[in-house]
Amino acid sequence: MPVKIEPVHTGEFIVSEGNNSISRELVELAPDLTLLPGTVLGKNTATDVYGPLDLVADNGLQMAVGVLWDHVATDATGGEAVIIARLAEVDEVLLIWPEAITDEQKATATNELEALNIILRQGESA
């Protein structure tokens, strides 16, 4: 019998968030990205454009500033997406981090998210 693999669902990583849409923000994403919900994001401080957390960047993308809400694919001009920017609890297990992240780097990024009141919980389900 074939095995079916469930895809990652929109907002699946959310444990709880603020009323209405206070936790969410519409942002501009960098060009040529294909990202899944739960991707931890950084923000280029020179352009105000968001992208996946980049631990070796020196333009702001190395600092965790939010979590992507839904699947997104941007073209050569970029695109828009909704992120969790504040006031939420998220399931740490369902977040998508850079592949080579160390425990120390993850702890720093976790602290950056916590400063935005995005709290990581372990093994919670929505």
PyMOL commands that set and color helices and strands:
alter all, ss='L'
color gray80, all
select helices_A, chain A and resi 92-94+103-115
alter helices_A, ss='H'
color red, helices_A
select strands_A, chain A and resi 14-17+24-29+34-35+40-44+49-52+66-68+72-73+79-84+88-91+118-121
alter strands_A, ss='S'
color yellow, strands_A
deselect
rebuild
show_as cartoon
